[in-house]
Amino acid sequence: MSQDQTDGGGSGTAPAGTGPPEHAEPAGDAETAAYAELPEYAERVLDVADLIPPGRVMTYGDIAEWLGEGGPRQVGRTMALYGSAVPWWRVVRADGTLLPAHELRALDHYRAEGTPLREASRHAEGHIPRIDMRRARWDGGGSGGRAAGKAGATREEEEREHGDGPGDEAHT
């Protein structure tokens, strides 16, 4: 596990991937011990997050849909509490905006992995790019382009349903 995956940073409520100190890794086989203490739902969420290939992302809602349980908020809460054990930057908001207080760390990961990004307009606060959801979203299969749980839907159907074209806000 890399330093970036375990280093929290930020303040306020625990954003995705930070994990509070009480969930620090125990000595010994850290991964086994950490997973042994997780609630079943959290373990399932983290397992899905672990499957997302470099350069691809899933939304909080995509993961909930994949699991057939919970919703985006439950996945987000799980990631906030336990997400430091997995590549947290690959679990994102449906509109592709980067996680507040973690934008620069996530951006470093996205650039290193070749995650498709959309440059921010000059009018956007901080000029931070966002993820190009149309190209980066992973459906849980090979190199698929559909959102998780949308078997049979074409990319065009997904775009119409979610409105994740340029300038649109996607919905989960």
N, CA, C and O atoms as a DFTB+ gen file, in Angstrom:
688 C
 N C O
     1  1       0.856      -1.175       0.000
     2  2       0.000       0.000       0.000
     3  2       0.895       1.229       0.000
     4  3       1.845       1.304       0.780
     5  1       0.605       2.186      -0.859
     6  2       1.445       3.367      -0.987
     7  2       1.147       4.378       0.101
     8  3       0.115       4.306       0.768
     9  1       2.055       5.317       0.273
    10  2       1.855       6.391       1.240
    11  2       0.604       7.185       0.910
    12  3      -0.131       7.588       1.812
    13  1       0.347       7.422      -0.410
    14  2      -0.826       8.187      -0.818
    15  2      -2.119       7.499      -0.438
    16  3      -3.123       8.168      -0.194
    17  1      -2.116       6.173      -0.382
    18  2      -3.336       5.461      -0.047
    19  2      -3.628       5.512       1.440
    20  3      -4.776       5.325       1.842
    21  1      -2.614       5.760       2.274
    22  2      -2.844       5.746       3.704
    23  2      -2.822       7.129       4.323
    24  3      -3.352       7.303       5.420
    25  1      -2.229       8.124       3.667
    26  2      -2.112       9.455       4.222
    27  2      -3.421      10.214       4.059
    28  3      -3.862      10.454       2.935
    29  1      -4.037      10.588       5.156
    30  2      -5.329      11.269       5.110
    31  2      -5.222      12.699       4.666
    32  3      -5.495      13.002       3.504
    33  1      -4.834      13.591       5.552
    34  2      -4.761      15.002       5.208
    35  2      -6.139      15.624       5.214
    36  3      -7.140      14.919       5.338
    37  1      -6.201      16.927       5.084
    38  2      -7.482      17.620       5.057
    39  2      -8.035      17.809       6.450
    40  3      -7.446      17.362       7.435
    41  1      -9.177      18.478       6.524
    42  2      -9.806      18.703       7.814
    43  2     -11.298      18.579       7.665
    44  3     -11.803      18.391       6.558
    45  1     -12.006      18.682       8.763
    46  2     -13.461      18.549       8.727
    47  2     -13.851      17.089       8.726
    48  3     -13.144      16.252       9.288
    49  1     -14.985      16.774       8.092
    50  2     -15.408      15.385       8.036
    51  2     -14.455      14.599       7.163
    52  3     -13.776      15.163       6.305
    53  1     -14.405      13.319       7.377
    54  2     -13.452      12.482       6.650
    55  2     -13.880      12.290       5.206
    56  3     -14.840      11.564       4.949
    57  1     -13.189      12.928       4.237
    58  2     -13.518      12.725       2.837
    59  2     -13.074      11.340       2.387
    60  3     -12.323      10.657       3.084
    61  1     -13.543      10.942       1.225
    62  2     -13.228       9.613       0.705
    63  2     -11.737       9.361       0.731
    64  3     -10.932      10.197       0.321
    65  1     -11.395       8.190       1.223
    66  2     -10.020       7.754       1.175
    67  2      -9.151       8.162       2.338
    68  3      -7.983       7.776       2.376
    69  1      -9.659       8.926       3.290
    70  2      -8.778       9.363       4.348
    71  2      -8.742       8.380       5.487
    72  3      -7.666       8.095       6.013
    73  1      -9.870       7.854       5.886
    74  2      -9.916       6.913       6.994
    75  2      -9.453       7.558       8.282
    76  3      -8.340       8.079       8.339
    77  1     -10.271       7.539       9.314
    78  2      -9.899       8.142      10.585
    79  2      -8.809       7.337      11.284
    80  3      -8.618       6.163      10.968
    81  1      -8.090       7.946      12.229
    82  2      -6.979       7.283      12.907
    83  2      -7.360       5.958      13.562
    84  3      -6.529       5.052      13.622
    85  1      -8.579       5.818      14.048
    86  2      -8.951       4.581      14.729
    87  2      -8.975       3.394      13.779
    88  3      -9.120       2.254      14.221
    89  1      -8.836       3.643      12.487
    90  2      -8.804       2.550      11.517
    91  2      -7.405       2.353      10.959
    92  3      -7.234       1.791       9.878
    93  1      -6.392       2.823      11.708
    94  2      -5.020       2.650      11.256
    95  2      -4.712       1.160      11.176
    96  3      -5.298       0.352      11.897
    97  1      -3.791       0.811      10.297
    98  2      -3.470      -0.594      10.085
    99  2      -2.782      -1.188      11.299
   100  3      -1.858      -0.587      11.846
   101  1      -3.226      -2.366      11.725
   102  2      -2.561      -3.044      12.833
   103  2      -1.261      -3.675      12.369
   104  3      -1.018      -3.812      11.170
   105  1      -0.423      -4.060      13.331
   106  2       0.827      -4.729      12.988
   107  2       0.524      -6.120      12.451
   108  3      -0.562      -6.656      12.668
   109  1       1.479      -6.694      11.757
   110  2       1.286      -8.039      11.209
   111  2       0.752      -7.952       9.801
   112  3       1.079      -7.023       9.062
   113  1      -0.075      -8.924       9.422
   114  2      -0.664      -8.933       8.084
   115  2      -1.744      -7.866       8.039
   116  3      -2.916      -8.141       8.295
   117  1      -1.342      -6.650       7.712
   118  2      -2.210      -5.478       7.812
   119  2      -3.478      -5.626       6.997
   120  3      -4.565      -5.325       7.490
   121  1      -3.362      -6.086       5.754
   122  2      -4.544      -6.165       4.901
   123  2      -5.560      -7.159       5.460
   124  3      -6.754      -6.866       5.504
   125  1      -5.093      -8.327       5.886
   126  2      -6.003      -9.334       6.434
   127  2      -6.650      -8.827       7.707
   128  3      -7.860      -8.967       7.881
   129  1      -5.867      -8.238       8.603
   130  2      -6.402      -7.750       9.870
   131  2      -7.395      -6.616       9.645
   132  3      -8.439      -6.571      10.296
   133  1      -7.083      -5.695       8.726
   134  2      -7.978      -4.565       8.473
   135  2      -9.304      -5.051       7.909
   136  3     -10.365      -4.583       8.322
   137  1      -9.249      -5.999       6.957
   138  2     -10.479      -6.504       6.354
   139  2     -11.282      -7.323       7.359
   140  3     -12.509      -7.353       7.268
   141  1     -10.632      -7.988       8.313
   142  2     -11.337      -8.805       9.291
   143  2     -12.241      -7.955      10.183
   144  3     -13.240      -8.458      10.699
   145  1     -11.912      -6.686      10.372
   146  2     -12.679      -5.817      11.250
   147  2     -13.741      -4.998      10.528
   148  3     -14.495      -4.273      11.176
   149  1     -13.818      -5.095       9.212
   150  2     -14.756      -4.286       8.443
   151  2     -16.162      -4.858       8.483
   152  3     -16.343      -6.075       8.521
   153  1     -17.158      -3.978       8.477
   154  2     -18.525      -4.460       8.260
   155  2     -18.604      -5.093       6.869
   156  3     -17.851      -4.711       5.973
   157  1     -19.506      -6.054       6.684
   158  2     -19.612      -6.772       5.421
   159  2     -19.829      -5.828       4.235
   160  3     -19.199      -5.985       3.189
   161  1     -20.726      -4.843       4.404
   162  2     -20.992      -3.912       3.308
   163  2     -19.728      -3.139       2.928
   164  3     -19.435      -2.966       1.745
   165  1     -18.982      -2.675       3.932
   166  2     -17.754      -1.929       3.665
   167  2     -16.751      -2.801       2.926
   168  3     -16.083      -2.328       2.007
   169  1     -16.636      -4.041       3.306
   170  2     -15.712      -4.945       2.630
   171  2     -16.102      -5.119       1.162
   172  3     -15.240      -5.153       0.284
   173  1     -17.390      -5.226       0.908
   174  2     -17.860      -5.378      -0.469
   175  2     -17.575      -4.121      -1.290
   176  3     -17.142      -4.217      -2.438
   177  1     -17.812      -2.950      -0.711
   178  2     -17.526      -1.684      -1.408
   179  2     -16.034      -1.597      -1.747
   180  3     -15.669      -1.258      -2.873
   181  1     -15.191      -1.899      -0.784
   182  2     -13.748      -1.811      -1.008
   183  2     -13.274      -2.841      -2.028
   184  3     -12.355      -2.572      -2.802
   185  1     -13.894      -4.009      -2.032
   186  2     -13.547      -5.020      -3.038
   187  2     -13.823      -4.500      -4.442
   188  3     -13.010      -4.695      -5.346
   189  1     -14.965      -3.838      -4.634
   190  2     -15.287      -3.278      -5.950
   191  2     -14.300      -2.164      -6.291
   192  3     -13.806      -2.106      -7.416
   193  1     -14.010      -1.290      -5.350
   194  2     -13.062      -0.198      -5.599
   195  2     -11.697      -0.753      -6.011
   196  3     -11.014      -0.177      -6.858
   197  1     -11.311      -1.863      -5.409
   198  2     -10.037      -2.498      -5.740
   199  2     -10.005      -3.030      -7.169
   200  3      -8.931      -3.141      -7.760
   201  1     -11.157      -3.357      -7.726
   202  2     -11.236      -3.916      -9.074
   203  2     -11.102      -2.866     -10.175
   204  3     -10.770      -3.205     -11.311
   205  1     -11.352      -1.611      -9.858
   206  2     -11.346      -0.551     -10.881
   207  2      -9.928      -0.414     -11.426
   208  3      -8.990      -0.162     -10.670
   209  1      -9.774      -0.581     -12.739
   210  2      -8.422      -0.510     -13.315
   211  2      -7.858       0.915     -13.307
   212  3      -8.612       1.888     -13.296
   213  1      -6.535       1.026     -13.313
   214  2      -5.913       2.350     -13.421
   215  2      -6.432       3.078     -14.661
   216  3      -6.603       2.480     -15.724
   217  1      -6.678       4.370     -14.505
   218  2      -7.163       5.189     -15.611
   219  2      -8.666       5.153     -15.788
   220  3      -9.194       5.810     -16.685
   221  1      -9.366       4.402     -14.955
   222  2     -10.818       4.302     -15.031
   223  2     -11.412       4.678     -13.677
   224  3     -10.704       4.688     -12.669
   225  1     -12.712       4.988     -13.649
   226  2     -13.396       5.366     -12.414
   227  2     -14.791       4.747     -12.377
   228  3     -15.344       4.356     -13.406
   229  1     -15.340       4.668     -11.179
   230  2     -16.754       4.339     -10.969
   231  2     -17.303       5.400     -10.023
   232  3     -16.577       5.919      -9.175
   233  1     -18.578       5.718     -10.168
   234  2     -19.201       6.667      -9.256
   235  2     -19.654       5.934      -8.006
   236  3     -19.721       4.705      -7.978
   237  1     -19.964       6.704      -6.977
   238  2     -20.508       6.115      -5.756
   239  2     -21.776       5.330      -6.090
   240  3     -21.980       4.224      -5.588
   241  1     -22.614       5.902      -6.931
   242  2     -23.852       5.242      -7.334
   243  2     -23.614       3.993      -8.162
   244  3     -24.346       3.012      -8.033
   245  1     -22.586       4.019      -9.020
   246  2     -22.242       2.841      -9.814
   247  2     -21.905       1.666      -8.898
   248  3     -22.340       0.539      -9.138
   249  1     -21.138       1.932      -7.862
   250  2     -20.745       0.856      -6.943
   251  2     -21.967       0.319      -6.207
   252  3     -22.115      -0.894      -6.058
   253  1     -22.842       1.208      -5.745
   254  2     -24.059       0.758      -5.068
   255  2     -24.903      -0.101      -6.009
   256  3     -25.453      -1.124      -5.602
   257  1     -25.000       0.322      -7.262
   258  2     -25.766      -0.428      -8.248
   259  2     -25.123      -1.781      -8.518
   260  3     -25.818      -2.792      -8.617
   261  1     -23.816      -1.805      -8.635
   262  2     -23.052      -3.039      -8.852
   263  2     -23.342      -4.026      -7.724
   264  3     -23.544      -5.217      -7.962
   265  1     -23.359      -3.513      -6.487
   266  2     -23.592      -4.370      -5.321
   267  2     -25.062      -4.744      -5.167
   268  3     -25.387      -5.744      -4.526
   269  1     -25.952      -3.939      -5.753
   270  2     -27.379      -4.176      -5.587
   271  2     -27.850      -3.865      -4.180
   272  3     -28.833      -4.427      -3.699
   273  1     -27.133      -2.959      -3.527
   274  2     -27.435      -2.645      -2.130
   275  2     -26.932      -1.245      -1.807
   276  3     -25.900      -0.815      -2.322
   277  1     -27.662      -0.538      -0.954
   278  2     -27.254       0.797      -0.543
   279  2     -27.429       1.795      -1.664
   280  3     -28.104       1.529      -2.658
   281  1     -26.819       2.933      -1.490
   282  2     -26.889       4.003      -2.478
   283  2     -25.597       4.784      -2.458
   284  3     -24.657       4.417      -1.753
   285  1     -25.541       5.874      -3.237
   286  2     -24.314       6.668      -3.310
   287  2     -23.835       7.172      -1.948
   288  3     -22.633       7.197      -1.684
   289  1     -24.757       7.569      -1.096
   290  2     -24.340       8.095       0.218
   291  2     -23.708       7.022       1.088
   292  3     -22.739       7.288       1.800
   293  1     -24.250       5.809       1.035
   294  2     -23.673       4.721       1.822
   295  2     -22.274       4.371       1.313
   296  3     -21.364       4.120       2.102
   297  1     -22.113       4.355      -0.006
   298  2     -20.792       4.085      -0.578
   299  2     -19.838       5.210      -0.197
   300  3     -18.695       4.948       0.177
   301  1     -20.291       6.456      -0.287
   302  2     -19.452       7.591       0.086
   303  2     -19.018       7.530       1.544
   304  3     -17.862       7.804       1.867
   305  1     -19.933       7.176       2.404
   306  2     -19.607       7.064       3.835
   307  2     -18.582       5.951       4.055
   308  3     -17.637       6.112       4.828
   309  1     -18.772       4.841       3.382
   310  2     -17.822       3.733       3.490
   311  2     -16.439       4.162       3.021
   312  3     -15.435       3.858       3.667
   313  1     -16.389       4.866       1.899
   314  2     -15.107       5.331       1.386
   315  2     -14.469       6.339       2.343
   316  3     -13.249       6.350       2.511
   317  1     -15.285       7.181       2.966
   318  2     -14.754       8.169       3.905
   319  2     -14.126       7.492       5.120
   320  3     -13.102       7.941       5.633
   321  1     -14.748       6.413       5.571
   322  2     -14.248       5.736       6.768
   323  2     -13.124       4.754       6.487
   324  3     -12.183       4.653       7.275
   325  1     -13.203       4.035       5.386
   326  2     -12.288       2.923       5.157
   327  2     -11.531       2.991       3.832
   328  3     -10.720       2.108       3.553
   329  1     -11.769       4.003       3.014
   330  2     -11.251       4.046       1.655
   331  2      -9.751       4.166       1.499
   332  3      -9.239       3.974       0.397
   333  1      -9.032       4.476       2.558
   334  2      -7.579       4.621       2.417
   335  2      -6.895       3.304       2.080
   336  3      -5.739       3.303       1.659
   337  1      -7.585       2.191       2.258
   338  2      -7.001       0.871       1.983
   339  2      -7.051       0.508       0.498
   340  3      -6.483      -0.505       0.089
   341  1      -7.724       1.323      -0.305
   342  2      -7.902       1.037      -1.737
   343  2      -7.583       2.293      -2.541
   344  3      -7.387       3.359      -1.959
   345  1      -7.528       2.186      -3.879
   346  2      -7.310       3.389      -4.700
   347  2      -8.545       4.294      -4.687
   348  3      -9.353       4.266      -5.616
   349  1      -8.682       5.087      -3.640
   350  2      -9.861       5.918      -3.380
   351  2     -10.151       6.905      -4.495
   352  3     -11.307       7.270      -4.711
   353  1      -9.119       7.343      -5.206
   354  2      -9.300       8.358      -6.245
   355  2     -10.080       7.815      -7.443
   356  3     -10.512       8.590      -8.295
   357  1     -10.265       6.511      -7.520
   358  2     -11.018       5.916      -8.628
   359  2     -12.513       5.826      -8.347
   360  3     -13.275       5.400      -9.216
   361  1     -12.947       6.217      -7.154
   362  2     -14.376       6.265      -6.802
   363  2     -14.735       7.740      -6.703
   364  3     -14.215       8.461      -5.851
   365  1     -15.637       8.185      -7.587
   366  2     -15.806       9.617      -7.803
   367  2     -17.270      10.045      -7.799
   368  3     -18.186       9.222      -7.786
   369  1     -17.453      11.350      -7.811
   370  2     -18.780      11.937      -7.964
   371  2     -19.252      11.758      -9.400
   372  3     -18.442      11.693     -10.325
   373  1     -20.555      11.678      -9.579
   374  2     -21.132      11.421     -10.899
   375  2     -20.835      12.535     -11.903
   376  3     -20.814      12.280     -13.107
   377  1     -20.607      13.752     -11.440
   378  2     -20.346      14.844     -12.377
   379  2     -18.864      14.998     -12.719
   380  3     -18.501      15.874     -13.504
   381  1     -18.012      14.160     -12.143
   382  2     -16.595      14.188     -12.465
   383  2     -15.782      15.223     -11.716
   384  3     -14.575      15.324     -11.936
   385  1     -16.408      16.002     -10.831
   386  2     -15.631      16.975     -10.057
   387  2     -14.766      16.236      -9.046
   388  3     -15.141      15.181      -8.534
   389  1     -13.612      16.807      -8.773
   390  2     -12.670      16.161      -7.871
   391  2     -13.054      16.411      -6.421
   392  3     -13.687      17.414      -6.091
   393  1     -12.664      15.495      -5.581
   394  2     -13.019      15.522      -4.167
   395  2     -12.405      16.731      -3.467
   396  3     -11.184      16.891      -3.469
   397  1     -13.236      17.584      -2.870
   398  2     -12.708      18.761      -2.177
   399  2     -11.674      18.374      -1.123
   400  3     -11.834      17.371      -0.427
   401  1     -10.644      19.152      -1.012
   402  2      -9.526      18.987      -0.084
   403  2      -8.564      17.887      -0.531
   404  3      -7.523      17.692       0.096
   405  1      -8.896      17.167      -1.603
   406  2      -8.019      16.109      -2.101
   407  2      -7.783      16.240      -3.603
   408  3      -7.276      15.316      -4.239
   409  1      -8.153      17.388      -4.167
   410  2      -8.077      17.579      -5.610
   411  2      -6.680      17.347      -6.160
   412  3      -6.512      16.631      -7.147
   413  1      -5.686      17.941      -5.536
   414  2      -4.338      17.874      -6.088
   415  2      -3.744      16.479      -5.982
   416  3      -3.074      16.018      -6.906
   417  1      -3.986      15.802      -4.859
   418  2      -3.495      14.426      -4.714
   419  2      -4.174      13.522      -5.728
   420  3      -3.519      12.699      -6.368
   421  1      -5.493      13.672      -5.879
   422  2      -6.223      12.852      -6.844
   423  2      -5.746      13.161      -8.256
   424  3      -5.555      12.249      -9.062
   425  1      -5.554      14.425      -8.556
   426  2      -5.112      14.837      -9.887
   427  2      -3.760      14.217     -10.234
   428  3      -3.541      13.814     -11.377
   429  1      -2.862      14.138      -9.271
   430  2      -1.575      13.479      -9.495
   431  2      -1.782      12.017      -9.896
   432  3      -1.142      11.519     -10.822
   433  1      -2.684      11.341      -9.187
   434  2      -2.983       9.937      -9.515
   435  2      -3.592       9.822     -10.908
   436  3      -3.196       8.961     -11.693
   437  1      -4.562      10.698     -11.215
   438  2      -5.222      10.636     -12.523
   439  2      -4.221      10.833     -13.657
   440  3      -4.259      10.126     -14.663
   441  1      -3.342      11.785     -13.483
   442  2      -2.358      12.057     -14.535
   443  2      -1.369      10.906     -14.674
   444  3      -0.988      10.546     -15.788
   445  1      -0.952      10.330     -13.553
   446  2      -0.018       9.197     -13.590
   447  2      -0.657       7.972     -14.251
   448  3       0.024       7.203     -14.930
   449  1      -1.964       7.795     -14.050
   450  2      -2.668       6.627     -14.593
   451  2      -3.257       6.871     -15.979
   452  3      -3.753       5.939     -16.612
   453  1      -3.209       8.107     -16.452
   454  2      -3.773       8.428     -17.753
   455  2      -5.288       8.486     -17.750
   456  3      -5.913       8.221     -18.776
   457  1      -5.889       8.824     -16.630
   458  2      -7.342       8.955     -16.548
   459  2      -7.780      10.135     -17.410
   460  3      -7.223      11.225     -17.280
   461  1      -8.766       9.943     -18.286
   462  2      -9.228      11.052     -19.134
   463  2      -9.787      12.205     -18.290
   464  3     -10.640      12.005     -17.426
   465  1      -9.293      13.393     -18.557
   466  2      -9.718      14.590     -17.829
   467  2     -10.268      15.612     -18.807
   468  3      -9.930      15.619     -19.991
   469  1     -11.123      16.472     -18.282
   470  2     -11.633      17.619     -19.048
   471  2     -11.098      18.863     -18.369
   472  3     -11.327      19.084     -17.180
   473  1     -10.402      19.654     -19.115
   474  2      -9.837      20.883     -18.553
   475  2     -10.948      21.818     -18.110
   476  3     -11.991      21.927     -18.755
   477  1     -10.703      22.482     -17.008
   478  2     -11.678      23.423     -16.468
   479  2     -11.689      24.691     -17.303
   480  3     -10.683      25.067     -17.904
   481  1     -12.836      25.336     -17.328
   482  2     -12.908      26.617     -18.023
   483  2     -12.135      27.653     -17.220
   484  3     -11.859      27.461     -16.036
   485  1     -11.796      28.733     -17.869
   486  2     -11.061      29.799     -17.174
   487  2     -11.893      30.421     -16.069
   488  3     -11.359      31.084     -15.180
   489  1     -13.205      30.209     -16.125
   490  2     -14.093      30.791     -15.124
   491  2     -14.296      29.878     -13.924
   492  3     -14.858      30.300     -12.913
   493  1     -13.846      28.638     -14.024
   494  2     -14.020      27.684     -12.923
   495  2     -13.071      28.042     -11.783
   496  3     -11.925      28.434     -12.002
   497  1     -13.578      27.899     -10.571
   498  2     -12.782      28.207      -9.390
   499  2     -11.553      27.305      -9.324
   500  3     -11.679      26.081      -9.329
   501  1     -10.374      27.902      -9.263
   502  2      -9.125      27.167      -9.141
   503  2      -8.656      26.499     -10.420
   504  3      -7.568      25.923     -10.444
   505  1      -9.444      26.558     -11.479
   506  2      -9.096      25.956     -12.772
   507  2      -8.726      24.479     -12.640
   508  3      -7.869      23.991     -13.377
   509  1      -9.359      23.764     -11.713
   510  2      -9.093      22.340     -11.517
   511  2      -9.887      21.557     -12.554
   512  3     -11.101      21.735     -12.661
   513  1      -9.224      20.694     -13.320
   514  2      -9.982      19.898     -14.290
   515  2     -10.904      18.913     -13.584
   516  3     -10.803      18.714     -12.374
   517  1     -11.792      18.305     -14.338
   518  2     -12.616      17.247     -13.779
   519  2     -12.471      16.025     -14.670
   520  3     -11.930      16.104     -15.773
   521  1     -12.953      14.910     -14.185
   522  2     -12.830      13.659     -14.916
   523  2     -13.780      13.671     -16.106
   524  3     -14.923      14.114     -15.995
   525  1     -13.305      13.188     -17.232
   526  2     -14.145      13.033     -18.407
   527  2     -14.915      11.728     -18.210
   528  3     -14.432      10.655     -18.572
   529  1     -16.104      11.825     -17.638
   530  2     -16.875      10.642     -17.263
   531  2     -17.245       9.788     -18.474
   532  3     -17.340       8.565     -18.366
   533  1     -17.448      10.410     -19.594
   534  2     -17.815       9.663     -20.790
   535  2     -16.720       8.663     -21.158
   536  3     -17.016       7.550     -21.594
   537  1     -15.468       9.052     -20.985
   538  2     -14.353       8.189     -21.379
   539  2     -13.767       7.393     -20.223
   540  3     -13.205       6.321     -20.446
   541  1     -13.883       7.888     -18.991
   542  2     -13.208       7.243     -17.859
   543  2     -14.084       6.243     -17.102
   544  3     -13.564       5.373     -16.404
   545  1     -15.390       6.358     -17.232
   546  2     -16.292       5.517     -16.432
   547  2     -16.136       4.049     -16.788
   548  3     -16.115       3.685     -17.964
   549  1     -16.027       3.213     -15.770
   550  2     -15.822       1.781     -15.942
   551  2     -17.085       1.039     -15.537
   552  3     -17.714       1.383     -14.537
   553  1     -17.457       0.028     -16.304
   554  2     -18.690      -0.707     -16.030
   555  2     -18.460      -2.019     -15.304
   556  3     -19.409      -2.767     -15.069
   557  1     -17.233      -2.309     -14.948
   558  2     -16.959      -3.544     -14.239
   559  2     -16.548      -4.669     -15.163
   560  3     -16.208      -5.755     -14.693
   561  1     -16.570      -4.442     -16.461
   562  2     -16.147      -5.448     -17.431
   563  2     -14.797      -5.083     -18.004
   564  3     -14.118      -4.198     -17.484
   565  1     -14.407      -5.748     -19.056
   566  2     -13.119      -5.495     -19.717
   567  2     -12.790      -4.031     -19.834
   568  3     -12.318      -3.424     -18.873
   569  1     -13.027      -3.449     -20.993
   570  2     -12.746      -2.024     -21.185
   571  2     -14.043      -1.281     -21.453
   572  3     -14.050      -0.242     -22.112
   573  1     -15.147      -1.824     -20.933
   574  2     -16.486      -1.303     -21.215
   575  2     -16.649       0.175     -20.969
   576  3     -15.878       0.781     -20.225
   577  1     -17.665       0.761     -21.604
   578  2     -17.910       2.181     -21.454
   579  2     -19.237       2.499     -20.811
   580  3     -19.581       3.671     -20.661
   581  1     -20.006       1.471     -20.419
   582  2     -21.308       1.724     -19.798
   583  2     -21.157       1.797     -18.292
   584  3     -20.224       1.228     -17.725
   585  1     -22.073       2.495     -17.649
   586  2     -22.075       2.565     -16.195
   587  2     -22.444       1.203     -15.636
   588  3     -23.159       0.433     -16.278
   589  1     -21.960       0.908     -14.443
   590  2     -22.255      -0.369     -13.800
   591  2     -23.753      -0.563     -13.672
   592  3     -24.497       0.381     -13.408
   593  1     -24.183      -1.797     -13.862
   594  2     -25.592      -2.113     -13.677
   595  2     -26.466      -1.718     -14.839
   596  3     -27.686      -1.854     -14.743
   597  1     -25.914      -1.239     -15.924
   598  2     -26.707      -0.789     -17.060
   599  2     -26.526      -1.734     -18.236
   600  3     -26.420      -1.285     -19.377
   601  1     -26.489      -3.026     -17.978
   602  2     -26.280      -4.007     -19.042
   603  2     -27.305      -3.794     -20.144
   604  3     -28.493      -3.611     -19.879
   605  1     -26.832      -3.821     -21.382
   606  2     -27.709      -3.676     -22.526
   607  2     -27.886      -2.240     -22.993
   608  3     -28.359      -2.016     -24.107
   609  1     -27.524      -1.273     -22.183
   610  2     -27.678       0.124     -22.585
   611  2     -26.497       0.521     -23.465
   612  3     -25.359       0.133     -23.200
   613  1     -26.771       1.281     -24.493
   614  2     -25.687       1.766     -25.340
   615  2     -25.087       3.015     -24.715
   616  3     -25.691       3.632     -23.837
   617  1     -23.917       3.378     -25.164
   618  2     -23.270       4.582     -24.651
   619  2     -24.158       5.804     -24.877
   620  3     -24.257       6.672     -24.011
   621  1     -24.806       5.869     -26.048
   622  2     -25.675       7.010     -26.344
   623  2     -26.861       7.053     -25.382
   624  3     -27.259       8.129     -24.936
   625  1     -27.429       5.886     -25.060
   626  2     -28.542       5.841     -24.100
   627  2     -28.082       6.313     -22.727
   628  3     -28.795       7.050     -22.046
   629  1     -26.898       5.890     -22.327
   630  2     -26.353       6.320     -21.044
   631  2     -26.170       7.837     -21.013
   632  3     -26.523       8.489     -20.031
   633  1     -25.618       8.394     -22.090
   634  2     -25.381       9.830     -22.123
   635  2     -26.687      10.604     -22.067
   636  3     -26.771      11.624     -21.383
   637  1     -27.713      10.131     -22.779
   638  2     -29.015      10.808     -22.719
   639  2     -29.593      10.724     -21.317
   640  3     -30.107      11.711     -20.790
   641  1     -29.509       9.538     -20.709
   642  2     -30.075       9.355     -19.369
   643  2     -29.345      10.169     -18.317
   644  3     -29.968      10.792     -17.457
   645  1     -28.007      10.160     -18.392
   646  2     -27.217      10.806     -17.347
   647  2     -26.810      12.227     -17.686
   648  3     -26.373      12.965     -16.803
   649  1     -26.941      12.623     -18.928
   650  2     -26.582      13.994     -19.305
   651  2     -25.142      14.307     -19.008
   652  3     -24.831      15.417     -18.577
   653  1     -24.230      13.338     -19.231
   654  2     -22.840      13.604     -18.887
   655  2     -22.027      14.098     -20.075
   656  3     -20.843      13.788     -20.206
   657  1     -22.675      14.865     -20.934
   658  2     -21.974      15.507     -22.029
   659  2     -21.287      16.760     -21.543
   660  3     -21.424      17.113     -20.371
   661  1     -20.554      17.444     -22.399
   662  2     -19.848      18.648     -21.987
   663  2     -20.784      19.678     -21.365
   664  3     -21.798      20.058     -21.951
   665  1     -20.422      20.115     -20.174
   666  2     -21.192      21.141     -19.489
   667  2     -22.403      20.636     -18.745
   668  3     -23.018      21.393     -17.995
   669  1     -22.769      19.372     -18.928
   670  2     -23.922      18.817     -18.218
   671  2     -23.475      18.209     -16.911
   672  3     -22.334      17.766     -16.783
   673  1     -24.361      18.184     -15.946
   674  2     -24.111      17.520     -14.688
   675  2     -24.727      16.142     -14.763
   676  3     -25.910      16.015     -15.078
   677  1     -23.951      15.100     -14.478
   678  2     -24.462      13.733     -14.539
   679  2     -25.246      13.436     -13.270
   680  3     -25.045      14.065     -12.231
   681  1     -26.131      12.478     -13.376
   682  2     -26.937      12.065     -12.229
   683  2     -26.671      10.618     -11.947
   684  3     -26.446       9.832     -12.867
   685  1     -26.694      10.247     -10.669
   686  2     -26.508       8.847     -10.297
   687  2     -27.746       8.343      -9.620
   688  3     -27.802       7.179      -9.224
